[in-house]
Amino acid sequence: MDRERVDAVRRADEHGLPPREGRPNADIEHWDVEDAAFWETYGSRVANRNLWISIPSLAMGFAIWMMWGMITTQMQNLGFPFTVDQLFTLTAISGLSGATLRIPASFMIRIAGGRNTIFLTTALLMIPALGTGLALMNPQTPFWVFQALALLSGIGGGNFACSMSNISTFFPKAQQGYALGMNAGLGNFGVTTMQILIPLVMTVGLFGALAGAPMPLQSASGTLIGRIEAGTDAWIQNAALIWLVFLIPLALACWFGMNNLRTITPQPGNPASAFGKILGFYGVGIVTSVVGVLTLGWISMWIALPVTILLTLAALRSLPGDIKPAIQKQFSIFSNKHTWSMTVLYILTFGTFIGFSAALPLSINVIFGNMMDVAADGSLIRVPNPDAPSALTWSWMGAFVGALIRPVGGWISDKVGGSIVTQIVSAIMVVASIAAGYVMMLAYNATDPNQYFWIFLALFIVMFAASGIGNGSTFRSIGVIFDTQQKGPVLGWSSAIAAYGAFIAPQVIGGQIKAGTPELAMYGFAVFYALCLVVNWWFYLRRNAYVKNP
């Protein structure tokens, strides 16, 4: 043991800091990670244990939330009796629900405790996993059942807000970029894991007779290792059932290995009371998500979204009992202008990552799965492309790169400042989005769209990489700008609004593909990215910036 560590241990003893021994999942009364002695002798060990349980739990949340992008692609290949519009809608419903549930999840930690919250929200993922698996066994399952299950899959999206809020409280400011980058970045690997694992497990009868019979593919499909021809048997139900294998041990790890911090949650109550609060919070989000889906069917998406958000906030603010003052205290973040600027910037980064993750598989299937041909009367018509690249083989690459590079973004931002990094990636995303839109236009109108596939895929990988780095930089900025009491709710809130990208991207891209103008979706995203350049410069990089390069 070196002299520095000896001195740290001695100071810890003098200050009466917690011992190393004790029940790992006990509530912690004293927590001061900005004190070097505390962090060295006790804090880092506890913080990292909670982090490394949190990461796979969050990964499962992402996998179940985003699995509809892959499931709907295979549903189309298997000939489920739904239109392309309906399949895009299932992905969008999951996106809407996941984003909406992040709003109440933003406030759970300070009311119900970290251990209680992460355990229950992880265990709840078993409901959509099992339910979706059962529904996929029968192609005649009504569409409304899939809509309901896509809505419940949003629990996985909601979990991100409480997970990030929780982990932010365990680490000192100097390590916010690292901790949040690791939790979010490796947690985001749930998307890549899902995109690789789902195609593979659908090729075998993994669960035997318990999971029902396979169905023959009506169109060619694929996996990471190659193309699967039409007529091959597929077990699409495994796409959902596989997650139960991981969720059961992970829920146990959360319960027996994580902690509630009493400095953050002074009165979490007993576990039953805490669970009741969490279920009440998610109940509010489910109800307002249903309202959002119904509103979407009646009016514009751009009205449905703010209605859903405002209704959720109003419902949370009116919750009765001892929850009400705690919620109102956390609502103080909305009077801070940096809450709004960082929310916009997080839409730029995470909104892009999660939106394209949701929309890319089915977009590949539709844009490259068909090609232009000359009809007998001389007109151009779209016909199936017999040599189309499989979305299930290639779509995982973007999310993989974005998740892999996210901790690097946090690490670089800890060194040079978050806003400089955000500015650079914003500029890259403007250019890449315009280029991707142009390539999508060429591919959609081509008699041989395959010639454009590799540049299309490369441009999306660039955008995923930039958004991944930007995810790390924006979280670093939030960790520096806000104090201990506000940064958790701000992380949760900004991630909630950004998560609507998982709803917006499938709707916008799907709508423009249907109209025959997919490039307009990407040009629209480029305009937004350019606006983010201005916001980031004004708040954090100009000469008299409010906070200089946090």
N, C-alpha and C positions, 0 to 999 in steps of 0.2 A: 504494500500500500504506500503510495507516494506521500510526501509531506502535505501537499494541498488537501488530499483526501483525509489525512489524519486530522488536520486542522478543522475540516468541515464536520467530521464526526464529533470532535470535541465541542464545537460550537453548538451542534445539535443537542448534545447531552446537557449543556449549560442552559439551553432554552427550553428543555423539557419537550422536545419534539417527539412524535410518535415512534414507537419501537418498530423493529423490522418484523417481529412475530405477530401472530394474531390471525383471526379468520379472514381469508382473502376478500370475501364479499361484504364485510362489515361496513356500516355507514361511517364516514370519516368526518370528524368534528372540526379538526384544524387543518387548513389547507392554504399554504402561502408559497406558491411556486416561484415568486419573485425573490424569495430569500434563498441565497445560494446554498447555505447549509442545509436547509430543509429539502431543497431540490436534490442535492447530491446524496443525502443519506436516506431519503425516504420517497420524495415526490416522484423522481424519475422512474423508479421501479414500478410504483402504482400506476403512474400515467401510461407507461408503455404496456403494462398488462392490459389495461382497459382499451388502449389503442389497438392491440393485436387481436382482441376479441371483437372489437367494433368493426374492423376492416372486413372480415369474411361475412359478418352479419349484414353489413351494408351492401356487399357484393351480391348476396342473395336477394336483397330488396331490389337492386337494379335489374337482376336477371328476371325476376317475376314481373316487374313493372314493364320491362321492354320486350318481353317474349312475344308480344302480339305481332311485332314486325315480322318475325320469322314464322310464327304460326299461321298468319294470314297468307303469307307467300305459299306455304305448303297446302293450306286449304284450297287455294286456287289451283295448285298442281293436282290435287286429289279430286277436284270437281265438286266441292261443296256448293250448294245451290244459292250462292250469294254473288252480287255484282261486285265489280272492282270498287265502286263507290262505298258499298257496305263494308268491304274489307278494310279500306282506308279509315272508315268511320270507327271500326273496332280499335284500331291503333290510336286514333285521336281520342276516343273515350278514355282509354287507359291513361293517355297523356294528360287529359283534362283532370281526371280524378287524382292522379299522382301529384300534380301541381297544386290543386286545391287542398289536398290533405296536408301538404307542407305548411300551409298557413297555421292551422291549429298545432301541428307538430312543432312549429317554431317555439311555442310557449310551454311545451310539456315538461321539459327538464326542470325548470324552476318551480314547477307546481307538483310534479309527481316523482322527481328524482331520476338520475341517470340510469342506474341499474334496473329499476322498475320499468322504466320506459323502454329501454333497448331490449329487455327480455320479452315484454309483451308484444311489442311491435314486430319482433322477429318471429315469435310464435304465431301471430295472426297471419303470416304469409302462407301458412299451411292451408288456409281456407281456399284462396284462389288457386293454389297449386293442385290440390285434390279435386276441387270442383271443375276446373278447366280440363283436367285429365279425363274425368268421367264424361263431360259433355262432348269431348272430341272423339269418344268411342263410337258415336253415332252421327253420321253426316246429316241426318234429318232433325237433329236438335234445333229447336226454334232459335231464330236470330236474337230474340230478346234475352234468351239465356246467356248467349255469348256476350251480349251487351252488359248484362249484370256482372258477369265474371270479369270482363275487361275493367269495369268500374271498380270492383274489389281488388284487382291487381294493382290499382293505384296506391294501395297501402304500401307497396314496396317503394314507390316514388316518394310518398310522404315521409318514410323513414329517414331519408337523407337529412331533412331539416333537423330532426331531433338528434341524429347521430353526430352531425357537425357541431351543433350547439353544445352537445355533451363533451366532445373531445376538446373543443376550444377552451373549456374551463380547466382542463387537466395540465395544460402546458404554459410555460412563461412566454412573454411577448417575443423574446428572441427566437423562439422555436415554433411560432405560429405557422410560418410558411411550411416548415417541415411536417408538423403534426397534421395540419389540415390538408396539405398536399398528399401525404401518405394515406390518410383516411379516405379522402375523396378520390385520389388517383387510383389507388389499389381497389377501392370500393367500386369505382367505375369499371374495373375489369370484370365485374359481374355482367356487363353488357357484352364484352368480348367472349367471356366464358360461355354465355348463353348462345351467342351467334355461332360458336364453334361446336359446342356440345349438343345443342338441339338437333342439327342435321345428322349427327352421328348416331344419337340414341334412337332416332326415328327409323333407323335401318335394321334394328334387331328387336326381337321380342324379349326385351330386357326383364320384364316382370311376369313373363309367362301368361298363364290363363287368367291371372288376377287383373291384367290390364286389357283384356278383351282381344279381339281378332284384328289383324292388319287390314289395310285397304290398298288396292292397286293404284299406282300413280296413273293419272290420265295424261299428264304432261311430264316431260323430263324434269328431273330435280338434280340435286347435287349435294356433296359434302366438301369438307376441306380437302379430301384426298381424291376428288374426282366427280364426274358426271354419273347420274343414275337415270337410266332410260325409263320411258313410259312402260307401264305394265309391271314394274317391280313393286313388291309389297312394301308398305310403309306403316309404321306404328306412330301416327301423329300424336296420340295420347301421351306418349313418353315425353314429349316436349314440356309438359307440365308436371307429370308425376315424378320426374327425375329429381326435382328440387326437394322433395320430401326426404330424400336420402341425406341431404346436407342440413336441412332445417332442424331436424329433431336433435342431433348432437349440438348444434350451434345454440339453440334455445337453452339447453342445459348449461353450456359454457357461459352464456350471458348471466344466468341466474347465480351460478356458483363462483364466477370469476370477476364480476364487475362491482362497482361501488356507487353509492349515492354520496355526493358531497354536501354536507350540511351547511357549508358556507354559501352554497349556491341555492340549495333547497332546504331551508330551515325546518319546514314541517311537511315532509312528503306523506305523512300518515302511515298506517300499516299497509302491507302489500295489497290487501283487498280494496282499501280506500284509494290507494294510488291507481290500481287497475281501473277502478270505476271512473276516475277522472280521465284517464287516457282514453277509455272507450267512449266517454261522453264527448271528448274533443274530436275523436275520429268520427263519431256519430254525426256531429255537426257538419264535418267535411263531406261525409257521404251524402247527406241530405242536400247540401248546397251543390254538390257535384251533379246529383240527379236533376236539380233545377237547371243547372248549366246545360246539361245534355238536352233537356226539353226545350230550353230557350234557343239552343242551337238549331233545333228543328223548326222553330217558328220564325226566327229573325237572324240577322247577320252574326257571324262569329265575333266580329269586333264589338258587338253589343253584348253578346252572351258572356264574354270573358269578364269585362268590368262588373257586370251584374253579379256573376258568381263570386268574384273577389269581395265586393262590397257587402254582399249578403253574408258571406262567411265571417268577415270582420264584425259586422253588426251582431250576428248570432253569438260570437265569442264574447263580445263586450257585454252582452245581456245575460251571460251565464250566472246563476244564482250562487249564494253561499260564500265561503271563504275564497273561492276561485276568483270572484269578481275583482276585489282590490289588487290581487296579484296580476291579473290580466291588464287592468288599467295602468298599473305601474309600468309594465313592459310596453304598453302602447306609447310610451313617451318617445320611443325611437322614431315615431312618425313626425315629430316636431324637429328632428335633426335633418338638415339638408343633405348630409352625407349618406343618410339611409337611401335617399332617392337617387343620388348620383351613382352610388355603388350598385344599386339595384339595376340601373340601366346597363352598367358595365358588366354585370354578371349575366344579364340576358345575352349580351354580346358573346360571352365565352361559353358558359354552361348551356345557355339556351340553344346555341349552335350545336354543341356536342350532342345533347340529348335529342334535339329535333331531327338532326340528320341521322342519328342512330335509329330513330323510329321510322323515318320515311325512306331511307336508302334501299332496304331489301325489296320492297314492293315497287319502288321507282325503277330499279334495275329490271325487274320482271316485266314491267309495262313498257318502258322505253326501248329496251333491247330485245324483249321477247317477241316484238312485232317489227315489221319493216314495210316500207312502201313498195307497192307493185302497181303495174299498169293494168287496169281492167280492160275488158273487151271493147268498151266504148271510148277508151283512151284516157279515162280519168284515173287519178291516183287513189288507191285504197290501201289500208293497212292489213297485212296478212301475217300469220305466224312466222317467226324466224326459226327455222329448223336447227340452226347452229348457235342459238342464243347462249351467252354466258349465264351460268346459274347464279342467282343472287345468293343462294345458300352456300356457295363455294367462295364468293369473293367479298360479300358485304361486311364481314367481320374485320377487315383490315383497318378501316378508318377508325373505328372505336378502339381497336387494339392500340394503334399508334397514339391516339388522343389520351387514353388512360395511362399508357406507359410513360408518356412524357410529362404528365401532370406534376408529379413530385419534382421533376427537374425544374419546371416553371416556378414552383415554390422556393426551391433552393437558390436559383438564380436571383429571384426577387429579394430573398433575404440578404443577398450580397449587394445588389445594385439599386434596389428599390422597385416596388411593384408597379408604379405608374409608367415608368420608362418601358418596362416589358410589355405592359398592356398596350401602349401606344404603337409599339413595333408590330405586335401580332394583329392589331386592328387594321393597320395598313395592308398587311399581307392578306387578310381576309377580304378586304375590298377588292383587290385585284383578282384573287382566286375565285371569288363568287361570280364576278363578271365573266371571267374566262369559262367557268363551269356552265354558266347559263348559255353561252354561245355554243359550246360543244354539245350540250343537251339539245339545242335547237337543230344542229346539224344531224345528230343521231336520230332524232324523232322523225325527221323528214327524209332520211336516207334509204336507198334500196339495199344498202349493206351497212347497217348500223354498227356491226362488230368492229369496223375499222376505227371507230371513235371510242371504243370501250376503255382502252388503256389510259388514254389521256383524261377521260372522264373520271376513272378511278383514281388516278394520280392527283388530280385537282381536289377531289374530295378528301384524299388522305392529307394533303397540304392544309386544308381547312380544319380537319380534325386535329392535326398536330398543333396548329396555331391556337385553336380553341382550348386544347389541353394545357398548353403553356400559359395561356391567359387565365384559365381556371386557377392555376397556382398563384399567379400574380394578383388577381383580384382578392383571393382569400387572404393573402399576405397583407394587402392594403386594409382590409376590414379589420384584421387582427391588430393592426397598429393604430388605426383611426379611433376605434371605439374602446371604451373601458370594459372591465371584466363583466359588469352587469348588463351592458348593452350589446357586446359583440355577439353573444350567442343568439339572442332574438334577431339581430340584424342579419347574421349568417342564415338563419332559418327563413326569414322573410324574403331576402334577396334570392335565395335558392328556390323558394316557392314560386316567385314571379317568373324567374328564369326557366323553371321547369315547364311553364306553359309552352315552351318551344316544342315539347314532345306532342303537344296538341296542335299548335299553329303550323309546324312544318308539314305534317301529313295532310292537313286540310289545304294549305296553300299550294304545295307541290301537286297533290292529287287533283285539286281543282284546275290548275293550269295544264296539267297533263291531259285532263279530260277535254279542255278547251283547245288542245293542240299547240299550246304556247308555253312549254315548261321553262323556257328561258326567262319569262317575265317574273317567275317566282324568285329566281336567283338574282336578277337585277334589283328586285325589291329588297332582298336581304343586303345587297351591296350598299344601297342607299342608307339603310339603318346602320351598317358598320361605319360608314363615313360620318354619320351623326355622332357615333360613339367616340370617334377620334376627337371631335370638337369638345364633347363633354369631359373626356379625360384630360385634355389639355387645359381647359378652363378651370377645372377644380383642383388639379394636382400638378401641373407642369408649367404653367405660365409664370411670369415673374412674380406676381403677387398672389399666387395660388393660396387657397384656403389652408391646405396642408400640403407641404412640398414633398412630392414623390414618396408617398408612404409605402 
